[in-house]
Amino acid sequence: MDQNRTQPIGRIAIIGFGEVGPIFGRALTAAGHEVSIFDIKLQDAATRPTIVQRAHECKVHVADDLPAALRDAQLIFSAVTASQAEAVATASAEYLTSGQTFLDLNSVSPAVKQRNCQQVERNGADYVEAAVMAPVPPQGIRVPMLLGGRFAVQTADRLNGLGMRTEAVAQEVGLASAMKLCRSIMIKGMEALCVQSMLAARQFDVDGRVLASLATTFPGVGWDKGYEAYLIGRVVEHGQRRAEEMREAALMLDGLGMSSALTNAIADVQQDLATRAAPLVKALDPKGSLPEWRNLLGAA
């Protein structure tokens, strides 16, 4: 077995420093690892200060460009948006070499993960796909992740040694992502159904009765304890990213010869509410909580 795939991880790179990047970066530097980050927003004068400040708070090094971030990193986390996942893998492949492992955390279709794998492995680097199976906050690096690829087992051992919670599920790239996207159709679909149901119920002023009925039909779920507020809040805060994920799920279904109409409709609902409620969210104090869900739906 190649010692590069079993030895302790020293230097780490994180590509993309949105929601996941800072959480991972903070935890890994706290554990004594050297972490470099790069985000395309560093190239924009308007968004660079926010990324630099966030990096400073996490005690990670800000690389000048993508090659600098990747240089000498044994482990690379790709945590960008679904729309940028393939472009980042392709660009990174030019600078990766043997002894480096590219861990693709992005929620994209199995076909995209397979293409990313081909790109990354061109120059001898290892590619491992990761499917993040729950919201990263509040679990942080302990969030459950499924790994796939030829070196998923070795990588799982190394990541778990960093305090993560990963499981190798397949040597074939794409299966872990398929598991994630099939699950996501259910989860994001429930969110979209809740938004549509409550939006209509508010128009008739019967939302209280609808929620009471749901609590009776599905006891223990939490419809009588604010579950609807949680679901709607997730859409408001993360609907844009969730919509991109659902578009990837739609591509997966298209590839199987199945109808993607429902999945695309879920994406539409997620994106629509997130877009309409964005002004309310931007007006919040960074530590402020979201407005009451009825006000959020009022923005729609």
Long-range contacts (C-beta under 8 A, 24 or more apart in sequence): 1-154, 4-74, 4-98, 4-99, 5-101, 5-126, 5-151, 5-154, 5-155, 5-158, 6-154, 6-157, 6-158, 8-158, 8-161, 9-33, 9-74, 9-75, 9-158, 9-161, 9-162, 10-34, 10-74, 11-35, 11-36, 11-72, 11-73, 11-74, 11-75, 12-36, 12-73, 12-74, 12-75, 12-76, 12-77, 13-37, 13-38, 13-63, 13-69, 13-70, 13-73, 13-75, 13-76, 13-77, 14-38, 14-60, 14-69, 14-76, 14-77, 14-79, 15-39, 15-66, 15-69, 15-70, 15-76, 15-77, 15-78, 15-79, 15-80, 15-88, 15-92, 16-77, 16-78, 16-79, 16-80, 16-81, 16-84, 16-88, 17-41, 17-51, 17-54, 17-55, 17-79, 18-79, 18-80, 18-81, 19-136, 19-137, 20-77, 20-79, 20-105, 20-132, 20-136, 21-77, 21-79, 22-54, 22-55, 22-57, 22-58, 23-136, 23-137, 23-140, 23-141, 24-77, 24-79, 24-140, 24-141, 25-55, 25-58, 25-59, 25-60, 26-57, 26-58, 26-59, 26-60, 27-140, 27-141, 27-163, 28-141, 28-162, 29-58, 29-59, 29-60, 30-59, 31-162, 31-163, 33-162, 34-61, 35-60, 35-61, 36-60, 36-61, 36-62, 36-63, 36-68, 36-69, 36-73, 37-61, 37-62, 37-63, 37-69, 38-62, 38-63, 38-65, 38-66, 38-68, 38-69, 40-80, 40-84, 66-91, 66-92, 66-95, 67-95, 70-95, 70-96, 70-100, 71-95, 73-100, 74-99, 74-100, 74-101, 75-100, 75-101, 75-103, 75-158, 76-100, 76-101, 76-102, 76-103, 77-103, 77-105, 78-102, 78-103, 78-104, 78-105, 78-106, 79-105, 79-106, 80-106, 81-106, 81-241, 81-244, 82-106, 82-107, 82-108, 82-241, 82-244, 82-245, 82-247, 82-248, 83-244, 85-112, 85-116, 86-112, 86-115, 86-116, 89-115, 89-116, 89-119, 89-120, 90-116, 90-119, 92-120, 93-119, 93-120, 93-122, 93-123, 93-125, 94-123, 96-120, 96-123, 96-124, 96-125, 97-123, 97-124, 97-125, 98-123, 98-124, 98-125, 99-125, 100-125, 100-126, 101-125, 101-126, 101-127, 101-128, 101-151, 101-155, 102-126, 102-127, 102-128, 103-128, 103-129, 103-130, 103-155, 103-159, 104-128, 104-129, 104-130, 105-130, 105-132, 105-145, 107-131, 107-132, 107-177, 107-180, 107-181, 107-184, 107-241, 107-244, 107-245, 107-248, 108-177, 108-248, 109-177, 109-181, 109-248, 109-249, 109-251, 109-252, 109-255, 110-173, 110-174, 110-175, 110-177, 110-178, 110-181, 110-252, 110-255, 111-174, 111-251, 111-252, 111-255, 112-248, 112-251, 113-148, 113-173, 113-174, 113-177, 114-173, 114-174, 117-149, 117-173, 126-150, 126-151, 126-155, 127-173, 128-152, 128-155, 129-173, 129-174, 129-176, 129-177, 130-166, 130-176, 131-176, 131-177, 131-179, 131-180, 132-180, 133-179, 133-180, 133-183, 135-234, 141-165, 146-176, 146-179, 146-180, 147-176, 148-172, 148-173, 148-174, 148-175, 148-176, 148-177, 149-173, 152-176, 178-252, 181-245, 181-248, 181-249, 181-252, 182-249, 184-242, 184-245, 184-246, 184-249, 185-246, 185-249, 185-263, 185-266, 188-242, 188-245, 188-246, 188-266, 188-270, 189-262, 189-263, 189-266, 190-231, 191-231, 191-232, 191-234, 191-235, 191-242, 191-270, 192-235, 192-265, 192-266, 192-269, 192-270, 194-228, 194-231, 194-232, 195-231, 195-232, 195-235, 195-269, 195-273, 195-297, 195-300, 196-269, 198-228, 198-232, 198-293, 198-297, 199-297, 199-300, 202-294, 202-297, 202-298, 207-294, 228-293, 229-292, 229-293, 232-273, 232-293, 232-296, 232-297, 233-290, 233-293, 233-296, 235-269, 235-270, 235-273, 235-274, 236-273, 236-274, 236-277, 236-280, 236-281, 236-290, 236-296, 237-274, 237-281, 237-290, 238-274, 239-270, 239-271, 239-272, 239-273, 239-274, 239-275, 240-270, 240-271, 240-274, 240-275, 242-267, 242-270, 242-274, 243-267, 243-268, 243-270, 243-271, 243-274, 246-270, 272-300, 273-297, 273-300, 276-300
